[in-house]
């Protein structure tokens, strides 16, 4: 059975299909991706660069871009991991050190080279590479907005968080938390998530994200209005029931025809005849009956007087 594609996968697929005409943007993307997902292995007195991912599209994309930029001898293979899932491995032998040096990657230090992220274009590329490597985003169909990038170094997470402040008009303020052996850079505000998607080049994903979010928020607002209307109606019925009960009590003890105040007497009659009417509707009916303007405030005042009369003669 075909599984539904996650929103995270949609974003990463778009990043892999984008055209990267800017050399510095692509270079920054690879620098971040290799820094997060790469490792150095030593075999036969030679060091090699190893990149692994369970995502076939990402593996193909990274493999092609490395070969395009460095004309390396990178080769792509796959194997089944302990969970019996396919893992794709990119191995680079002869140009591993050249690539690491050119991309200014340090697997030991948490710093990010300013040469790699010198402007908005390269910062955007670096953040795109980081998201490709270890990012995830909740579906916009949920109300729990959340985007995160998982990292192994606290210092590296802090350096990456500084990139958002350097990016012009990003308006994104990520937080960092520690989860098991990872440091999670994350943010939860929906407008910041949408802004991030635009920055990294996931424009189509951003449009889908915003459309779903707007539709859901519209539905939530409609539900809130419905709930508010229901609550108001319940309040109206509850108030009307109390008023009618008090008027009937007065009628049984005194007789509403003996109420000296004409407005009070007519309001009692109108309320008994219109048990579901709102205060405004009662004001309109009383205005017609008396051929004068009676406001909603007047009606409320009259009902307070009726309530006091009820307490005097019925309690």
Helices and strands as residue ranges (DSSP letters): H 7-17, H 23-37, E 38-43, E 46-53, H 56-70, E 75-80, E 86-92, H 96-102, H 120-134, E 135-137, E 147-151, H 154-166, E 175-179, E 182-187, H 190-200, H 203-253, G 256-258, H 262-273, H 279-290, H 296-314
